[in-house]
Amino acid sequence: MVSSNQDIINEAKCFVKESMRSNDPSHDWNHVERVYKMAVYLSTQEKKINPNLNFDIEVVELAALFHDIVDFKYNFDKSNLDVFSEKILNQFFGKFNYPKEKIDKILNIISNISWRKELELSSRVDDVPFELKVVRDADRLDAIGAVGIARCMAFTGAKNRPIFQADLKPIENMTAEQYNKQTIKNESTAINHFYEKLIKIKDKMATETGKKLALERHNFMIEYLNQFNQETKY
């Protein structure tokens, strides 16, 4: 495991925190900080499971910090997302004479971390580097469980969309095209989002530690949905 440079990590935290100061609570600095801490935790635990595992923890930490710096849910021109991300990374890392190969690894992670991107690429878990696996698992863990429920409702409020609408059913087996269209037109509801994405996350986890944590959070969401359905059945 390649160790990290804490000076650049601390600078990145300040940069990202300032960049995201106006974000709504579903995708703010607090979310990024939770993902960062979880990515480090997952990396540590996976190393205990497999001592021969080799990865760059600095890339993990920096990718976790920058993972939401450009987000399709707020920037709908997805053709330019990678360009925007690369511009921001170069703006930050240019001050440090940072190795290009590491910047490329970080860019690859933040460009491929999203649910939307996985739907578009339909990539297998085995096709991605370990650093992407842990950062993506960390991000997805923050999308489920008690925190995930709170974030879903915060995003719903920020986008002024319904919590629940009886005549608007969730889309089964949603495609990337449907996901993109729904996101742009803001056509879904909070509860539909659980069925279209959040309860599917458990089966998409890539790390052994992430799978265990996801199961507990998944079960909590199922309890919540059962209670919600009880209260809205009349």
C-alpha positions as CSV (number, residue, x, y, z in Angstrom):
1,M,0.0,0.0,0.0
2,V,1.4,3.3,-1.1
3,S,1.2,5.9,1.8
4,S,-0.3,9.4,1.4
5,N,1.0,12.9,1.6
6,Q,-1.0,14.5,4.4
7,D,-0.1,18.1,3.3
8,I,-1.8,17.6,-0.1
9,I,-4.7,15.8,1.5
10,N,-5.3,18.7,3.9
11,E,-5.1,21.2,1.0
12,A,-7.6,19.1,-1.0
13,K,-10.0,19.1,2.0
14,C,-9.9,22.9,2.1
15,F,-10.3,23.2,-1.6
16,V,-13.2,20.9,-1.9
17,K,-14.9,22.3,1.2
18,E,-14.8,25.8,-0.2
19,S,-15.9,24.6,-3.7
20,M,-19.0,22.9,-2.2
21,R,-20.0,25.5,0.4
22,S,-23.3,26.3,-1.5
23,N,-24.3,22.7,-2.2
24,D,-27.6,21.4,-0.7
25,P,-27.3,18.9,2.2
26,S,-27.5,15.8,0.1
27,H,-24.2,16.5,-1.7
28,D,-22.3,18.9,0.5
29,W,-19.0,18.8,2.3
30,N,-20.4,16.6,5.1
31,H,-21.3,13.9,2.5
32,V,-17.8,14.1,1.0
33,E,-16.2,13.9,4.4
34,R,-18.2,10.7,5.2
35,V,-17.3,9.1,1.9
36,Y,-13.6,10.0,2.5
37,K,-13.6,8.4,6.0
38,M,-15.5,5.4,4.7
39,A,-13.1,4.9,1.8
40,V,-10.1,4.9,4.1
41,Y,-11.9,2.5,6.4
42,L,-12.8,0.1,3.6
43,S,-9.2,0.2,2.3
44,T,-7.8,-0.7,5.7
45,Q,-10.3,-3.5,6.3
46,E,-9.8,-5.0,2.8
47,K,-6.0,-4.9,3.4
48,K,-6.5,-6.9,6.6
49,I,-8.6,-9.5,4.6
50,N,-6.0,-9.7,1.9
51,P,-2.5,-8.6,3.1
52,N,-1.1,-9.0,-0.4
53,L,-3.5,-6.3,-1.7
54,N,-1.6,-3.5,-3.3
55,F,-3.1,0.0,-3.9
56,D,-2.4,3.7,-3.6
57,I,-4.2,5.1,-0.5
58,E,-3.4,8.6,-1.6
59,V,-5.3,8.1,-4.8
60,V,-8.2,6.6,-2.8
61,E,-8.2,9.6,-0.4
62,L,-8.0,12.3,-3.1
63,A,-10.6,10.6,-5.4
64,A,-13.0,10.4,-2.4
65,L,-12.5,14.1,-1.7
66,F,-13.0,15.1,-5.3
67,H,-15.7,12.5,-6.3
68,D,-18.6,15.0,-6.3
69,I,-16.8,18.1,-7.5
70,V,-18.8,17.8,-10.8
71,D,-22.1,15.9,-10.7
72,F,-24.5,15.2,-13.5
73,K,-27.5,15.7,-11.2
74,Y,-26.5,19.4,-11.0
75,N,-24.6,19.7,-14.4
76,F,-26.8,18.2,-17.1
77,D,-24.3,18.6,-20.0
78,K,-22.8,15.2,-19.5
79,S,-20.7,15.4,-22.6
80,N,-18.5,17.9,-20.8
81,L,-18.4,16.5,-17.3
82,D,-15.0,14.8,-17.7
83,V,-13.6,18.0,-19.2
84,F,-14.9,20.1,-16.3
85,S,-13.5,17.5,-13.8
86,E,-10.1,17.5,-15.5
87,K,-10.0,21.3,-15.5
88,I,-10.7,21.4,-11.8
89,L,-8.1,18.7,-11.0
90,N,-5.5,20.5,-13.0
91,Q,-6.3,23.8,-11.3
92,F,-5.7,22.2,-7.9
93,F,-2.9,19.8,-8.6
94,G,-1.0,22.2,-10.8
95,K,0.2,24.0,-7.6
96,F,1.9,20.8,-6.4
97,N,3.7,19.5,-9.5
98,Y,1.6,16.4,-8.9
99,P,2.4,13.3,-11.0
100,K,0.2,13.1,-14.1
101,E,-0.3,9.3,-13.8
102,K,-1.9,9.9,-10.3
103,I,-4.1,12.7,-11.6
104,D,-5.3,10.3,-14.4
105,K,-6.2,7.6,-11.9
106,I,-8.1,10.1,-9.8
107,L,-9.9,11.4,-12.8
108,N,-10.8,7.9,-13.9
109,I,-12.4,7.2,-10.5
110,I,-14.5,10.4,-10.3
111,S,-15.5,9.9,-14.0
112,N,-16.7,6.3,-13.4
113,I,-18.0,6.4,-9.8
114,S,-21.7,7.2,-10.5
115,W,-24.7,5.0,-10.8
116,R,-25.4,6.6,-14.1
117,K,-22.0,5.7,-15.5
118,E,-22.3,2.1,-14.4
119,L,-25.7,1.9,-16.2
120,E,-24.1,3.3,-19.3
121,L,-21.1,1.1,-19.3
122,S,-22.5,-2.1,-17.7
123,S,-19.0,-2.8,-16.4
124,R,-18.2,-5.8,-14.3
125,V,-16.7,-5.4,-10.9
126,D,-13.6,-7.2,-12.0
127,D,-12.9,-4.6,-14.7
128,V,-12.2,-1.7,-12.3
129,P,-9.2,-0.9,-10.2
130,F,-9.3,-1.5,-6.4
131,E,-9.1,2.3,-5.7
132,L,-12.4,2.8,-7.7
133,K,-14.0,-0.1,-5.9
134,V,-13.5,1.3,-2.5
135,V,-14.4,4.9,-3.3
136,R,-17.5,3.8,-5.2
137,D,-18.5,1.5,-2.3
138,A,-18.0,4.3,0.2
139,D,-20.1,6.7,-1.9
140,R,-22.9,4.0,-2.2
141,L,-22.9,3.3,1.5
142,D,-23.7,6.9,2.1
143,A,-26.7,6.6,-0.3
144,I,-28.4,3.9,1.8
145,G,-29.4,3.3,5.4
146,A,-30.5,6.1,7.8
147,V,-28.1,8.6,6.2
148,G,-29.2,7.6,2.7
149,I,-32.9,8.1,3.6
150,A,-32.0,11.6,5.0
151,R,-30.0,12.5,1.9
152,C,-32.8,11.3,-0.4
153,M,-35.3,13.5,1.3
154,A,-32.8,16.4,1.3
155,F,-32.3,16.1,-2.4
156,T,-36.0,15.8,-3.0
157,G,-36.6,19.1,-1.2
158,A,-33.7,20.8,-3.0
159,K,-35.2,19.7,-6.4
160,N,-38.8,20.4,-5.3
161,R,-40.1,17.0,-6.3
162,P,-42.8,15.0,-4.6
163,I,-41.9,12.6,-1.7
164,F,-44.6,10.2,-3.0
165,Q,-47.2,10.2,-5.7
166,A,-49.5,7.1,-5.9
167,D,-50.1,7.3,-9.7
168,L,-46.4,7.6,-10.5
169,K,-44.9,4.1,-10.4
170,P,-41.2,3.4,-10.3
171,I,-39.4,2.3,-13.5
172,E,-38.4,-1.3,-13.3
173,N,-35.0,-2.3,-14.7
174,M,-34.1,1.3,-15.5
175,T,-31.8,1.9,-18.4
176,A,-29.1,4.6,-18.5
177,E,-31.2,6.6,-21.1
178,Q,-34.2,6.5,-18.7
179,Y,-32.1,7.5,-15.8
180,N,-30.6,10.4,-17.6
181,K,-33.9,11.6,-18.9
182,Q,-35.6,11.3,-15.5
183,T,-32.7,13.2,-13.9
184,I,-32.8,16.1,-16.4
185,K,-36.6,16.4,-16.3
186,N,-36.9,15.8,-12.5
187,E,-39.8,13.4,-13.0
188,S,-39.4,11.0,-10.2
189,T,-40.3,10.9,-6.5
190,A,-38.3,10.2,-3.4
191,I,-40.0,6.9,-2.8
192,N,-39.6,5.8,-6.4
193,H,-35.9,6.5,-6.1
194,F,-35.6,3.8,-3.4
195,Y,-37.1,1.2,-5.8
196,E,-35.3,2.4,-8.9
197,K,-31.8,2.6,-7.3
198,L,-31.3,2.6,-3.6
199,I,-32.5,-0.9,-2.8
200,K,-30.4,-2.3,-5.7
201,I,-27.2,-0.9,-4.3
202,K,-26.6,-3.8,-1.9
203,D,-26.0,-6.2,-4.8
204,K,-23.6,-3.9,-6.5
205,M,-21.0,-3.6,-3.8
206,A,-17.5,-4.6,-4.8
207,T,-15.6,-5.1,-1.5
208,E,-16.2,-7.7,1.2
209,T,-16.4,-5.1,3.9
210,G,-18.7,-2.9,1.9
211,K,-21.1,-5.8,1.3
212,K,-21.4,-6.5,5.0
213,L,-22.1,-2.8,5.9
214,A,-24.5,-2.5,3.0
215,L,-26.7,-5.4,4.2
216,E,-27.5,-3.8,7.5
217,R,-28.3,-0.4,5.8
218,H,-30.3,-2.2,3.2
219,N,-32.5,-3.9,5.8
220,F,-33.1,-0.6,7.6
221,M,-34.4,0.9,4.3
222,I,-36.7,-2.0,3.8
223,E,-38.1,-1.5,7.2
224,Y,-38.6,2.2,6.4
225,L,-40.4,1.4,3.1
226,N,-42.7,-1.1,4.8
227,Q,-43.7,1.5,7.3
228,F,-44.1,4.2,4.6
229,N,-46.3,1.8,2.6
230,Q,-48.4,1.1,5.7
231,E,-49.0,4.8,6.3
232,T,-49.9,5.6,2.7
233,K,-52.1,2.6,1.8
234,Y,-55.4,4.3,2.5
